[in-house]
């Protein structure tokens, strides 16, 4: 039986597009009863086909995918009040009235609003598109070739990620609202979700390093390379992986150049390196390269597309795609409880009236107005055995919501993201100067312990005996080798929720392969839709980390709800690839339904006219979307011309910021393409207090981004404590576990615990 713990949750879906529908799809996957209200002409997604297929009056496959297991009906506006009274949650892209007014009338109702810029602030009423959100958030600027237009990621990922952020934010406060009986507002800004999605804490990096993380375009080296029969994708990030890659292609002289250990340096020297790499890859098939590189533990993947991804051996073996009753294939739920069966999706049902919704009135407890005070996950304890970004982000979400999250790393194997340091590795405590570690681990405590040592293993099990959740994102074989597999952990704590987040899953042909976000993007199809039209695909370059982190947190919160229902602990498989496949679903359902293959279109869209135009300055660009004829006429009126060539010439003659502001005042979605560290100047983000200041004991006071959702009942400050230094809380945590002062000193002397790195490390 498929776990569905939210069966008592009534959700009303109003208006919106993918961002709203994907949020409620996540809730429906967990068992919630979702009713979507459609306008008289039907939901706009019913008529959508990204490949222009003739729907012949049917609903498009994207609509059907997003609305599985939901129920739909049309009601007049004056009929919504009855549904508001009966529902627990409403998810929408706008409130027609103020939150205060809605809350006064329906004090129990939780409202989740997902909008381009948030419900308040100087930009709250501005139009936007996926393209302009990527441009304004800093996501586009580093992607593409020098001298050419910066590139968006294809497939409208801004909407999908915003939907997942909305869902995890709601799941995080559900218990609080059930305890208090008081409704809350969750206000999600897609500008903020898109900033988080495309850059790994660039604001914090710029604050700490006094320079931007990225300020020039380019592609990873090696990246997506041509083969004898197609394409293969690499993502080589650590020094050891670079050494192994050099051995793979027979370039020992590159192993001697320590500057090439640094990924940024390889990108700058792409002209020197790409020729020999491609000479080697073109002589071999994709499968040959993937097989050999995988054996050498080099992150590698075939390039999936809407046509090929369903046939990739690992995805087929692990049943990552299921058949919709409409006949097409679609991704399954991104997480899985144990080896629960994988059910076929249930199609959306159409109701004939409000009386058929079947929601009986519920007794509502009296409330005194606004909820607030306690953090929603206060009292939950989490052991965070993760590294890099996706796993730490999952733990950081729960920490931001109030959980006590303990981040574990080893004296000889620290969190790998620490290697991205702004200090030379010859300097004392270089490992504390990683802005990326600092950004991903706020609000946590730190325990530095050698899990391979018997005493370290015993301490870890003792800690797990006190925890509600365990996160880990090792490859599956590592956890078993450390003696921290599910059998051992559940033996120590039968009530714990274990969330396992390997790249590709716990079983299947790719079980033991190394994978980063970029590897996931290559295999699941996101890279295939990204690139200059007619040229090689490009990796989005990291967005599957935050996608996987949010979906890992979703899996944990759903599993905690299942534990509350059943009383039993859970093992939840939430591989990184599950989130990637869910977000790349449209190209799969389109190809499966119609045989039409979506391809990369540069910055163009199959759904509207849009483009990135060059401005008058050096590397100055403006993104403009024209979703309908009215917007097109408005843009042409601004430019004083009659076609898009005139608009392009007008943009070339006006500073990008000025041009965007002018177009926006006429209702045209537009944005200057800016670098991620430049968002600190955004008046909208400052109004929403998206930037927070934290004092780190070594690195000093710096700027951090908040969470992209605002909670009416809190937390109002997302970042409350800085990331832990290595082993900062060793004594504190071990004392809580019953260790005495002498015992702690003994295992420190043995190197079982440490307050620093005890081994030489290769560079980032």
N, C-alpha and C positions, 0 to 999 in steps of 0.2 A: 504494500500500500504506500502511495506517495504521501509524504508528510505535508500536511496543510493546516498549520496551527491557527491561522487567522480566520477560521470559518465564521466566527461571531462578529467580524468587523464589516460594517456596512460602508461602502465607499461610493460616492457620487462623483462621476467624471463629467465636467462641463467644458465645452469649447476646447480651444487649444489644438495643437498639432502633435507631432511625435513626442515632444517633451512631456506633455500631459498624459498621452496614451501610454508611453513607455513606463512612466511612474506607476500608473494604475495596473499595467500589465505585470510589473514586479509584485504588486500587492495581490493580484489575482493568482499568480503562481504560488503564493504562500497560502492560498485558500480564501482570501477575502472575497466577499460578495460585491462585485463591482457592477454598478448600473451606469451606463453612459447615456446622456441626454443629447439627442440630435436635433438640429434645426429641421425645419420642414423639408428642405431639399436634401437632407442627409449630411453626414459628416464629410468634410472636405477630403479626408483621406480615402473615402470610398471611391473617389474618381481619379485617384493618383496612380499613374504608371510611370516610373522613371525612365522607361525605354519607349514610351509612346505607344504601348500596345493597345489594341482595340478591346476594350472591356466588355463591349456589347451589353451594356446595362448591368453587368455584374459588379460586385465590389472588388477593388484591386487587392492583390495578394498582401501588400503591406498592411492595409487596413485589417485584413483577416488575421494576419500574424499578430498584430498589436492588440486585437480584441478577442483573442481566444479566451474562453471561459467567462466572458462578460455577458451582460444582458443590456439591451438597448431599448430606448423608447423616445418618442417625441411628446413633449408636454408644452403647453403655453407658458409664457413667462409667469403668469399668476399662479401656475401650478407648482412652481419650484418650492414655495414655502412649505408645502406639505412634505416634500422630500427632504428639505433641510431639517425639519423637525424629526424625521425618522432616521436619517443617516447619522453615522458617526464622523465621517470625514468627507470633505468636498475637495476635489483637486481640479484646478482651473488655471487659465492663463491671465485672468483678471477678475477683480471684484467690481461689480456694478455699483456697489455702495461701499462705504468705508468699513474697515474691519470693526471699528468700535460699534457701528450701528448693527452690523451682522451679529456681533458677539452679544450685544444687548438683547437681541431678539431670540437668538439660539445659543444660549450660554454653554451648551455641551459640545458644540460643533468644532472640530478641528478643521482649519482651512489651510490648504497648501496651494500657494500661488507661485507659478513659474512664469516669469516674464523676462523680456530682454535685459532690463536694467534694474529691476526691483520696483516695488510699489511706490517708493518715495524718492525724492531727489530731483535735481535739475534735468536729468535725462529720462525720467520715468515714463514720459509719454512719447519718446522718440521711436521711430520705426527701426527695425533691424532685420538682418538676414543672417544665415549661417556664415556667409562670406564676410559681412561687415563685423560680425562678432569675432571671427578669427583675426581680422585685421586690427580691430581696436584693442584686443586682449593681449597682443604681442605674440600670438601663436604663429602667424604667417612669416614674419620678417626673416627668420633664419633659414627658411626652407626654399630650395631651388638653387639656381646657378647664379654666380656673380654676374651683374650686368643685365640679367633678365628679371622679369617680374617675380616677386615672391609668390609662393604657391600656397593655396589652401589645401587642406586635407579633404579628399572627396567623400561623399556619402553623408553630408550634413551631421558630422559627429557632435556638434555643439548641442543639438537638441537631445540626442540620446544620452549624453553625459549629464545634462541638466536634469533629465527625468530620473536618472539613477541617484543623483544627489538629493533630489526631492524625496525619493522613496526612503533612502537611508535616514534622512533627517526626521521624517515622520516616524519610522520604526523606532528611532532612538528615544522618542518622547511618549510613545504609546502607553507604557506602564504608568508614567506620571499622570497622564490625562485620565487614565482609568482610576487611579487612586484618588485624584482630586475631584473628578467629575466636571472639570472646567476645561472648556475648549481653548485652543491655542492657535495662533497664526504662525505659519512657517513661510517666510517670504524669500524665494529663491531668485537670485539674479544670474541670468545666463552669461552676462559679461564676466562675472566673477567665476562661474563654473568653467568657462572657456579658458580663462587665464590659468586656473589650476590645472586644467586638462593638458595644456600644451607646453608648460614650462615648469621645471623643477625648482621652485622657490627662487626665481631670478631676482626678486626684490631683496630678499635676504642676502643673496650672493653679492649683489651690487653694494649693499650696505656694509657688509663685512669686508669685502675685497677692495672696495673703492674703485671698482671697474665692473663693466657688465660681464655676465657669463658668456654671452654671444653678441657680436656686433658685425658679423659678416655672414653671408650665405655660403652654403656648401653642402656636400653630402658626406656621410661617413665613409671611411676607407678602411677595410673593404665594405661594400654595401650590397646593392642589388646588381649582380654581374651577369653578363650573357654567358650561356652555356651552348653546347652542341645542339640542344633541342629546346631551349627556352631561357629561363632565368633561374638564378639561385640567389638566396638572400643570406648574407652574413651580418652578424653584429658582434664585433670584437671590441671589448671595452677594457678588460683588465690587462695588466702587463703580461701575465701568464698566457692568456688567450692569444695575445699578439705573437708571443714566442711560438706557440703551437701552430698558429696560422702560417708563420714563416716556414716552419718545418713542413707543413702540408704542401705548400707550393714550391718548396725547394729554393728558398731565398735565405741562406744562412747569414749573408752579409747584412741583411736588415736586422737580424737579431743582435748584432754588435752595436747598432746605433740606438743608444738608450733614449734619445729624444723621440723615437718612433713608438715608445711605450705609451706616449700621451696621445689620446684620440684626436685632440684639437690639432696637434702638430701634423698628424697624418692627413687630416682634412686640408690643411694649408699646403701640403706637399702632394696633393692628389695628382697633379700633372706628371710627377715623377713615378708614382706608385701604380696608378691605374693600368697603364699599358702592360707591364709584366703580369699583373694579376689577371687581366682579361685574356692575355695570351694563354695562360694556364687554364682558365675556366672554359674557354671556347673549345678546348680539345677534349672535353669530358661532358657526359650527360649530367643533367640535374641530379638524377638518382645516384649516380656514381659519386658525385661530390658530397651529397647529403650523407650517404652511408659512411664514407671515409671520415669526413669532418666530425660527424657525430661520435664516432669511435674515439676521436681525439679530444672530445669534450669541448669542441668549438661550437658556439651558438650558430645554427644554420637551419634553413628551411626552404622548401619549395615555395614559389610565389602562387598563392591561391587566388582564384577568381570565382565569380558566380557560377562559372561552368565547371571548374575543376575541384573546388574545395570540398564538395560533398563526396568526391571519390578518393580523397587522400586517405591512405590506409589507416592511419590512426583515428581519424574522425569517423570513418566507417566502423572500425572495430569497437569504438566506444559509444556508438549510437548518438553522435552529437547532432544528428539531423533526424527529425521525425516527419511523417507524412500528415499534412493537414487534410481534413475531410474534403477540402476543395481540390485535392489532387496534387498539390505542390509540396516540396520539402521545405522545412523551416528549422531553425535551431531549437533545441530543447532548452529547458531551464538551465541557467548557467551554473548551478550548484546541485549537489546530490547528497542525500542522507544515506551514508553507507552504500550498499549496492541496491537501493530501492529500485523497483521496476520503473521503466521509462514509458509512461503512458502516451498514447496518441492525444494530440490536443483536442479539446472540445470547441466546436465552432461557436461564434457569437450567436446569442438568441435575440430575437426581436419581440418585445412585449407590445401589447395593444393598448395599454393604458396604465396609469398610476396604480389602479386597483389590483393589477396583476404583479406588481413588484413583490408583494408578499411580506413586506416589512411591517410587523405589528408594533404598536407604540411600546416604548420601553419606559419603565420608571426612571426618572432622572433625579439624582440626589441634589439637594439644595446647594448652591454655590454662592460665594461671597463676591464674585467679580472676576478679577484676573488671577490666574495662577502665577506662582513665582517662588523664588527662594532656593529650593533645593535643586541640585543638578540632577538631570533625569536618570543618569546611570550611577548615581552615588550608591556605594555598597557593592558594586560589581567589581571583581578582581580579575585581571587578565595577565597571563604570562605570554610575553611577546618574543617568540623565538624566530625572529625574521630579520632580513637584511635588505639593503638597497632601498627600493621605494614602495612597491606595491604592498608588501607585507607590513612594513612600518606604517604606511598610510592607513591600513585597516585598523591597526591598533590605535593610531592617533585619532581616528574618528571617535572611537569609544572613549578615549581619554578626554577629548574635547567635550564630550557629553557627560563627563564626570566619573568614569570608571578609573580605578587604580590600576594603571597599566605598567607592568615591569618589563623593561626591555633587556633581554639577555644577549650577551656576546662573549666571545672567548678571548683570553689574553693573547693567544696565538692566532686566533681567527676572529678578528673584530668585524663588526658590520662593514661590508665591503664598500659602502658609500663613504666611509671615512677616508678612503684613499683619494677621494676628490678633495684634496686639501689645498688651501691657499698658502700654506707654509712648506718650505723644503723639508723633505723627510729626514734631513740631517738635524733639524731643529728640535729642541725639546718639546714634547707634547704636540707634535705636528698633527696627530690624529684628532685633536679637539677643534681644529680649524677647518672643518668641512661645513660650509654653509648648507649643503644639501642634507647632511645628517641633522644639522640644527633645525632646519625647516620641517623635516619629516617626523621629529620625535619630541615635540613640545608636550608638556603636561605629563611626561612619563618619569618613572624612576629607573635607575640603571643598576644592573647586577652584572659584573664581569666575572665569569666563572668558566673553568675548563670542564666541559661536559664529558670529555673522554676520560677524565680521571675518576676513579671510583667514588671519591668523596664529592666531586662535582656532580656526578650522576645522582648520588643519594640526595644531595641538597636540592637538585632540580625536581626530583620526585616529591620531596617534602614540600617544596613550593607549590607544585601542581596540586597537591592535596588540599591546598587552601584556595584554589582558584575556581572561578566560574567558566572561564574561557582560556583555551590555549590556541594561539596562532603559530603556524610554522610554514615557511616557504622554502625549505630545503628540497632537494630532489628526494624522492621517496626512499631510496636506498640509504640515505644518510641518517634519517630519523631512526630506522630500524637498527643501523649499526651503532648508534649512540644509546640504544636501549630505551628510546623514548617513543616507540611506536604506540598505536592505540591500545593494544592489550596491556602494556605496562602502565600507561597513563590512567586508563580506566580502572586498572587494578588498584592504583593509588587513590583514585577519586572517581567513583562510579557516576557521579553527577556532573562531571565536567563536559563542556562542549569543546570538541577538538575541531578546529577549522584548518584544513590542510590546503595550502595554496601553491602547489608546484606549478611549473609552467604549463604542462600538458596533461596532468592527471596522474592518478595512482595506479592505473593499469593501462594496457594497450602498448602498441609497438614503440611509441615515443616516450614511454614512462620515465626513462632515465636520462632523457636528453636535457641538455642545458638550454634554458630559454630566458631571454630578456623581453621587455616590452616590444622592442623592435622585431624580434623573432616572431612574436605573436602577430604583429601587424603584417609581416610578410606572409605568414601562412594562412591567416583568416580572411584575407581579401582587402583589408584597408589600404595596403600599399598599392594594390592593383588599380584602385580608383584615384591614386594620387600621382601627379606628374604632369609634365607638359604634354599636350595632346600629340599622339603619334610617337612619343619617345619612351624611354625606359621608365618603369614604375619607380617611385621614390618612397622610402619609408616615412610615415608621419613623424617618427623619431621620438617615441616615448609615451604617447598618450595612453597606451594600453596599461601602463603602470597605474596611473590614477583610476582608470576604468576598473582594473582588477582589484585595487585597494577598496574602492567603494563597494564593489560586488562582494568582496570578502567580508566586509563589515555587514552588508545585508544578510549574507549567509549566517553570520554569527548571531545577529539579532533575531532572525527567524528561528534559528536553532534554540535560542534561549526561550522564545515563545513556545516552542515544541516541548522543551524541558518543563516549562511551567504547566503545560497541559498533561504530559505523561509522567513527569517525575523522574525521567531517565536521562542520563547523559547521552551525548550524540557525537558521532564522527561525521563531519560534513566535508565533502570534497568540493572545493571552489577553485578550480584551476584558472590560471590567468587566461587561458585560451577561451574559456566559457564566456567571459565578458566580451572579448574581441569578436567572437562569432555572433553574439547577440546583437552587437552594434553594427556589424557588417551584414545584417540579415537581408536588407532590401535587395542587394544584387543577387543573392541566392534565390529568394522567392520569385523574383522577376524571371531569372533564367529557367527555374524549374517550372514555372507556370506557362511561360511563353516562348522559351528558347531564345530570348533576347539577352545579349551580353552587354552589360554596362562596362564602359572603359573610362580611363582617365580623360578629362576634358580640360586640363589646366585649371583656370579660374572660371570657366564657363559652367553652366548648369543645364541639365535637360529640362528643368522645370520653369526657368525664367531667363530673361536676358540679364547678364551681369558680366562684369569685367574689372580688372585692376588696371587703372590708367597711370601713366607716368606723369609726375608733377614736374615743375620747373627746376627743382633743386637736385643735387646729387643724391641718387638712390632714394628719391621721394616718390611715393606711390599713393593712390587713392582707390579704395574699393567701392564700387557702386553696384547696387542691385535694383532691377526694375521688374518687380513681380507682376505687374499688370499694365494695361494700356494707360490708365490714368496716371500712374507713376512715371511711365515713359514720357507722356506729354508734359508732365511737370518738369522733368529733367531737361527735356529739349527746350522748354520755355526759358529755363535758367540759362542754358548755354546760348540761347538766341539762334539755334540751328534747327535743322530738319531731320537729322539722322545721328547715329552713334558716332560717326566720324567727327561730326561737329562737337559732340560732347567730349570726345577724346581730346580735340584741339583746345577746347575751353579748359579742361583739367590741366593740360600742359602749360597753360598760361597763368594759372592761379595756384598759390601755395596750397598744399594738400589740406592742411587744417582749415584754411579759409574756405576752400571749395567744399569740403565735407559739411561745414556748418551751414553754408548757403543752401546746399541740396537738402539737408535735414529740415531746414525751416520750411521747405516746400514739400515735405512729406516723403522725400526720397531716401531710402536706406543708404547711408554712405559713411565711410570712416577712413581716416588716414591710417596707412599701414605703419604701425609703430613697433619698436622693440619692447620686449617684455618688461625691462626695468623702467621704461618710461611711464608705465601706468600709474606710478606714484603721483603724477601730476593731474590725474583725472579728477575733475570736480565731483563726478558722480560717485566714484569709489571713496573719495574723502568724505562725502556726505554720509555714505553708508558705513563709515568707520571700518573700511576693509583693511586698513593698515594698523597694526598694533606694535607697541614697543615692548621688548623684553630685555632683561639684564642677564647675560650669561657670565658665570663666574670667571671665565678666562677671556672670552672674546669681547666682552663689553656689551653696551646697549645698542641694539640694532632693530631693524624693521622686519616684521613678519606679516604674512597675510592671514586674515581671519578665515572662517568657514564661509562658503558662498550662500548660506542661508541665515536669515535673522529669525530668532525665536522670540515671540512676544513674552514668553515666560522664562526666558534664559536658556542656556548661558548667554549673557550679554558680552562677556569677554571670553573669546575662544581660547586664546593663548594666555594661560595664567602663570605657568612656570616654564623656564627655558629647558631645552633638551639636556639630559644628564651627561655629565662627563663620564668617562669610562670608570665603571665601578663606584660612582659617586655615592650610591646608597648600599654598598656591600654590607657594611656593619649594621645599618638600620634594618635591612631586609633579613639578614641572617639572624639577627637578634629576635625579630618577630617570629622566626621559625624555630626558636628555642636554642640557638647556638650561644655558648658563653664566650666571654671576651678572650679567654685563653685559647679556646678551640678555633675561633676566628683568626687569631694570630698565627696559630699553627698551620692552618691551610693556606694562609697568605704566604708564609715562609716557604711552603711547598710549591708555590706557583699555581695553586688551584684557583685562587681568586687574585685579582690584581686591580690596580688603578691605572693601568697603562698597557700598551702593546709590548709583548715580550718576544717578538720575532721580527726579523727584517721583512719588509713588504716591497713588492714591485709597485710602480706607480700606476695611477689611473689610466 
